[in-house]
């Protein structure tokens, strides 16, 4: 039995029995999209398939460095960090990179924890789409840098003077992907084995940077694939004495790293809800309202898409990242790129997305805002023609410039509370406020260089 043929609890038990394995891997994703998990015995797993299992809710109450939030209501010292119920998703079963016969299953929190669980948050948005009679197709594409470093060497160097795997600016290079064909083939093979197949992969502009586009799928599957790709791309790199980063911007000298999302809606009969051949730009009324919702709500929900301090270093003019909530047709200087095409290809590219975002939350934000626009029958602002960086845009389209500002906009957003629920908005806001406060505790290299001797 193939891992991706597993659809039910009985299927999961069958494949484990057939493979005669004693343990499986089970993982879930925290607020920041980091996969947390464990090996679980066969007997424990079989019981958990039927009844769920308990996972310490601290993974929803700490940051990427395992430091505990001091401002969250959902969990904390005041609750004692109890276990929270978790369900296993049988149909998420996958083979595992370099672990012959091993199986991986994704899980998600349930009951009260479900209100703040990232994967469950996306699932709730998709339930709304279903009620509105839409199916959602999505695909992620990621840029990431590779270094001739290890987790130890990078820390020993203080994350400076790191050696990229290739030098210089050389996007779409056949020399690079041929010279490093072994690496590229390993990435492609991993995608096939773990079912996040790569539609295309190439060197991007900048030293050591690669872009990989994951094949389109139903939205929840697309997010699973994106989250697993980010996780296991790091694993593959480290197994080859390399280090991968998905930071939004690791160096002032190079462009930031994107995590663009392509989205389209289908009607229940399988036809495109975005395509209308007789309309301007082939854009249906549904797509126009969807685009308007994404545009108008982007400033309010930006912290779900740009969730780290570093995210805001990427959004500078002239470096392939948008700076306002603009849209244009085939325009890569805008936050939303309308891709005019056939019934099969008509879609929106959500270009504000960065590589550091939690895929579940980034897609939830991009989709929910669009659905909100449909429900409100909003109209988008005028499209941008030409270079968006050189033009003035309405004040309503200005994006927050810091994580703190974005978190405050999110906390005050009635639309966000309507789309995601008060519990999620309060919890995620608290986590972003914590991130900003942690940053303010530290003295940066820039401050030392600027002030140490002179001030």
C-alpha positions in Angstrom: 0.0 0.0 0.0 1.3 3.5 -0.9 1.4 6.1 1.9 -0.6 8.6 -0.2 -3.4 6.0 -0.7 -4.2 6.2 3.0 -7.5 7.9 3.5 -9.1 6.4 6.6 -8.2 5.2 10.1 -8.4 1.6 8.8 -6.1 2.4 5.9 -3.6 3.9 8.4 -3.6 0.8 10.5 -3.3 -1.4 7.4 -0.2 0.3 6.0 1.6 0.2 9.4 0.8 -3.4 9.8 1.9 -4.2 6.3 5.2 -2.4 6.7 5.8 -4.1 10.1 7.1 -0.8 11.6 7.1 -0.4 15.4 6.8 3.5 15.4 5.6 6.3 13.2 6.2 10.1 13.2 3.5 12.5 14.2 3.8 16.3 13.9 1.9 19.5 14.1 2.6 23.1 13.4 2.9 25.9 15.9 2.1 29.6 15.6 5.2 30.3 13.5 4.7 27.3 11.2 7.5 25.3 12.9 6.8 21.6 12.9 6.8 20.0 16.4 6.4 16.3 16.8 7.7 12.9 18.0 8.1 9.3 17.2 5.0 7.3 18.5 4.7 3.6 19.1 2.4 1.5 17.0 0.0 0.7 19.9 -0.1 4.3 21.0 -0.7 5.5 17.5 -3.5 3.0 16.9 -5.2 4.2 20.0 -4.7 7.9 19.0 -6.2 7.3 15.6 -9.4 6.3 17.3 -9.5 8.6 20.3 -6.9 11.3 19.7 -4.0 12.0 22.0 -2.7 14.8 24.3 0.1 17.2 23.4 1.4 19.9 25.7 -0.2 23.2 24.7 3.1 25.0 25.4 3.7 24.7 21.6 0.9 27.3 21.2 2.4 29.4 24.0 6.1 29.8 23.0 8.1 31.4 20.3 10.6 30.0 17.8 13.3 29.9 20.5 11.0 28.1 22.9 10.6 31.2 25.1 7.3 31.4 26.8 4.9 34.2 26.1 4.1 36.3 29.2 1.0 37.9 27.7 -1.2 35.2 26.2 -4.6 34.2 27.7 -5.0 30.9 26.0 -2.1 29.2 27.9 0.7 30.2 30.2 1.9 29.8 33.7 -1.6 30.8 34.8 -3.0 27.6 33.2 0.0 25.3 34.1 0.5 24.4 30.5 -1.8 21.4 30.4 -2.1 18.9 27.6 -4.5 19.7 24.8 -6.4 17.2 22.7 -5.0 16.5 19.2 -6.5 14.5 16.3 -4.4 12.7 13.8 -5.3 13.3 10.1 -5.1 9.8 8.4 -5.0 11.2 4.9 -1.9 13.2 5.6 0.2 9.9 5.7 3.5 10.2 3.9 6.8 8.5 3.4 9.7 10.2 5.2 13.0 11.5 3.7 15.8 9.1 4.3 13.9 6.9 6.7 13.0 3.8 4.8 9.6 2.5 5.6 8.9 5.2 8.2 5.5 7.1 7.9 4.7 10.7 8.9 1.2 11.9 9.9 0.1 15.5 10.5 -2.0 16.3 13.5 -4.0 19.4 14.6 -5.4 20.6 17.9 -9.1 20.2 18.8 -11.6 21.6 21.3 -10.6 24.9 22.9 -7.1 24.7 21.3 -8.7 24.5 17.9 -9.6 28.1 18.1 -6.0 29.2 18.0 -4.5 26.3 16.0 -3.0 27.5 12.7 -4.2 24.5 10.6 -7.6 24.6 12.1 -7.8 28.3 11.4 -7.3 27.7 7.7 -9.8 24.8 7.8 -12.5 27.1 9.3 -11.9 29.6 6.4 -12.3 26.8 3.9 -15.5 25.8 5.6 -16.7 29.3 4.9 -15.6 29.0 1.3 -17.6 25.7 1.0 -20.7 27.4 2.4 -20.3 30.1 -0.2 -20.2 27.3 -2.8 -16.5 27.6 -3.7 -13.7 25.1 -3.9 -10.3 26.7 -3.4 -7.1 25.8 -5.3 -3.8 27.2 -4.2 0.0 26.8 -4.8 3.0 28.2 -2.9 6.4 29.1 -4.3 9.4 29.7 -2.1 12.7 31.4 -2.3 15.4 30.2 0.1 19.1 30.7 0.4 21.6 27.8 0.9 24.9 28.1 2.7 28.0 26.0 3.0 27.4 26.1 6.8 26.0 24.0 9.6 23.8 25.0 12.5 27.0 25.1 14.6 29.2 27.0 12.2 26.6 29.7 11.6 26.3 30.3 15.3 30.1 30.2 15.8 30.3 33.0 13.1 27.6 35.0 14.8 25.5 34.5 11.6 27.9 36.8 9.7 30.4 36.2 6.9 28.4 33.1 5.9 29.4 31.3 2.7 26.6 30.8 0.2 26.6 27.7 -1.8 27.1 29.7 -5.0 28.5 33.2 -5.6 27.1 36.3 -7.4 23.8 37.1 -9.0 22.8 34.5 -11.5 19.1 33.9 -11.8 17.6 31.1 -13.9 21.2 29.8 -14.5 21.6 26.5 -16.4 25.2 26.5 -15.3 24.2 26.5 -11.6 21.4 23.9 -11.8 23.7 21.7 -13.9 26.7 22.0 -11.7 24.5 21.3 -8.7 22.3 18.8 -10.5 22.7 16.3 -7.7 21.2 18.8 -5.2 18.4 19.8 -7.5 17.5 16.2 -8.2 17.5 15.4 -4.5 15.1 18.2 -3.9 12.8 17.0 -6.7 13.0 13.4 -5.5 12.1 14.5 -1.9 9.1 16.3 -3.3 7.9 13.2 -5.1 8.5 10.9 -2.1 6.8 13.1 0.4 4.0 14.4 -1.9 4.9 18.0 -2.2 5.8 17.7 -5.9 7.9 20.5 -7.3 6.4 22.0 -10.5 9.6 24.0 -11.2 12.8 24.9 -9.5 15.6 27.2 -10.5 18.4 29.5 -9.2 17.1 33.0 -8.3 18.9 36.3 -8.5 21.4 36.4 -5.7 24.2 34.2 -4.3 23.0 30.7 -3.2 19.3 31.4 -3.7 16.8 28.9 -5.2 13.1 29.2 -6.0 10.8 26.2 -5.9 7.2 26.2 -7.0 5.0 23.5 -5.4 2.3 22.0 -7.6 -1.2 23.4 -7.2 -3.7 21.5 -5.0 -6.8 21.9 -2.9 -6.0 24.7 -0.4 -5.6 22.6 2.8 -3.4 20.1 0.9 -1.4 23.0 -0.6 -0.7 24.4 2.9 0.3 21.0 4.2 2.7 20.7 1.3 4.1 24.1 1.8 4.7 23.6 5.5 6.3 20.2 4.9 8.5 21.6 2.1 9.9 24.3 4.4 10.5 21.7 7.1 12.1 19.0 5.0 14.1 21.4 2.8 16.0 22.3 6.0 16.4 18.7 6.8 17.7 17.8 3.4 20.1 20.7 3.5 21.5 19.8 6.9 21.9 16.1 5.9 24.2 17.4 3.1 26.2 19.7 5.4 24.3 22.8 4.1 22.1 25.3 5.8 18.9 26.6 4.4 17.2 29.8 5.5 13.6 31.0 4.8 14.1 34.4 6.5 12.3 37.2 4.8 15.6 39.0 4.3 18.9 37.7 5.7 21.2 40.4 4.2 20.8 44.1 3.3 22.8 43.3 0.1 20.3 41.0 -1.5 16.6 40.9 -2.2 14.3 39.3 0.3 12.8 35.8 0.1 9.2 35.5 -1.0 6.5 33.0 -0.3 4.1 33.9 -3.0 0.7 32.2 -3.0 -1.4 31.5 -6.2 -5.1 31.3 -5.5 -8.2 30.5 -7.6 -11.8 29.7 -6.8 -13.9 27.1 -8.5 -17.6 26.6 -8.6 -19.0 23.3 -7.3 -19.4 22.1 -10.8 -15.6 22.5 -11.4 -15.8 25.6 -13.5 -13.7 28.7 -12.7 -15.4 31.3 -10.5 -12.7 33.8 -11.6 -12.9 33.5 -15.4 -15.4 35.3 -17.5 -14.4 35.5 -21.2 -16.7 38.4 -22.0 -15.4 40.7 -19.2 -12.4 43.0 -19.2 -9.2 41.0 -18.3 -11.3 37.9 -18.3 -12.1 38.8 -14.7 -15.4 37.7 -13.3 -17.3 39.8 -10.8 -16.4 37.2 -8.2 -12.7 37.6 -8.9 -13.0 41.4 -8.8 -14.7 41.4 -5.4 -12.2 38.8 -4.2 -9.3 41.0 -5.3 -10.9 44.0 -3.6 -11.2 42.1 -0.3 -7.6 41.1 -0.4 -6.5 44.6 -1.2 -8.6 46.5 1.3 -7.9 44.2 4.2 -4.2 43.6 3.6 -3.1 46.4 5.9 -5.3 45.0 8.7 -4.2 41.4 8.5 -0.6 41.9 7.5 0.9 40.3 10.7 -0.5 37.0 9.5 1.5 37.3 6.3 4.5 39.2 7.6 4.8 37.7 11.1 8.4 38.4 12.2 10.5 41.5 12.9 12.5 40.6 9.8 9.5 40.5 7.5 9.4 44.3 7.4 13.0 44.5 6.2 11.9 42.8 3.0 9.3 45.4 2.0 11.5 48.1 0.5 11.2 49.7 -3.0 13.0 48.1 -5.9 13.7 44.7 -4.3 10.8 42.7 -5.7 8.6 43.1 -2.7 5.5 45.2 -2.5 5.2 48.3 -0.2 1.5 49.1 -0.6 -1.7 47.0 -1.0 -1.7 47.5 -4.8 -2.8 45.3 -7.7 -1.9 45.1 -11.3 -2.1 42.8 -14.4 1.0 40.7 -14.7 2.8 43.4 -12.6 5.5 42.2 -10.3 5.8 45.5 -8.5 2.4 45.2 -6.9 1.2 43.3 -3.9 -1.5 41.4 -5.9 -0.8 40.2 -9.4 -3.8 39.4 -11.6 -2.8 36.6 -13.9 -5.1 36.9 -17.0 -5.5 33.5 -18.6 -7.8 30.7 -19.5 -10.6 29.2 -17.4 -7.9 26.9 -16.0 -5.2 29.5 -15.3 -7.1 32.7 -14.3 -5.9 33.5 -10.8 -4.4 35.9 -8.3 -0.8 35.8 -7.1 -0.6 37.1 -3.5 2.9 38.6 -3.8 3.0 40.2 -0.4 3.7 36.7 1.1 7.2 36.1 2.4 9.1 32.9 3.0 9.0 33.3 6.8 5.2 33.2 7.1 3.3 30.2 8.5 1.7 28.7 5.3 -1.5 27.9 7.1 -2.0 31.5 8.4 -0.7 33.2 5.2 -3.2 31.2 3.1 -6.0 31.8 5.6 -5.4 35.5 5.5 -5.2 35.7 1.7 -8.3 33.6 1.3 -10.5 35.0 4.1 -10.0 38.5 3.0 -11.0 37.7 -0.6 -14.1 35.9 0.6 -14.9 38.9 2.7 -14.7 41.1 -0.3 -17.1 38.8 -2.2 -19.6 38.9 0.7 -19.4 42.7 0.8 -19.3 43.1 -3.0 -16.3 45.4 -2.6 -14.6 47.0 -5.6 -10.9 47.3 -5.9 -8.9 50.5 -6.2 -7.7 51.3 -9.7 -5.0 48.9 -11.0 -1.4 50.0 -11.1 0.1 50.3 -14.6 3.9 50.5 -14.6 6.2 50.8 -11.6 4.2 50.8 -8.4 7.3 52.0 -6.4 7.3 55.3 -8.3 3.6 56.1 -7.9 1.5 57.6 -5.1 -1.2 55.4 -3.7 -4.2 56.1 -1.5 -3.6 56.3 2.3 -5.9 53.3 2.8 -3.5 51.1 0.9 -0.4 52.0 3.0 0.9 48.9 4.9 2.2 48.9 8.4 6.0 49.4 8.6 6.7 47.3 11.7 5.4 44.2 13.3 4.1 46.1 16.3 2.1 48.4 14.1 0.8 45.4 12.1 -0.2 43.7 15.4 -2.1 46.7 16.6 -4.0 47.0 13.3 -4.9 43.3 13.5 -6.1 43.6 17.1 -8.3 46.5 16.2 -9.7 44.9 13.0 -13.4 44.0 13.2 -13.1 42.2 9.9 -10.2 40.0 11.3 -12.3 39.1 14.4 -15.2 38.3 12.1 -13.1 36.1 9.9 -10.9 34.3 12.4 -12.6 34.7 15.8 -11.8 36.7 18.9 -9.7 33.9 20.4 -7.4 33.6 17.5 -7.0 37.3 17.0 -6.2 37.9 20.6 -3.8 35.0 20.8 -1.9 35.7 17.6 -1.7 39.4 18.4 -0.2 38.6 21.8 2.3 36.4 20.1 3.4 39.1 17.7 3.5 41.7 20.5 5.8 39.3 22.4 8.0 39.0 19.3 8.4 42.7 19.1 9.1 43.1 22.8 11.8 40.4 22.6 13.5 42.3 19.8 13.5 45.5 21.8 15.6 43.7 24.5 18.5 43.4 22.2 21.2 45.8 20.9 21.7 45.4 17.1 24.9 45.6 15.1 23.5 48.6 13.4 23.2 50.5 16.7 26.8 49.5 17.7 28.2 50.6 14.4 26.3 53.9 14.5 26.6 55.0 18.1 29.4 53.1 19.9 32.2 55.5 19.3 30.5 58.7 18.0 27.5 59.6 19.9 
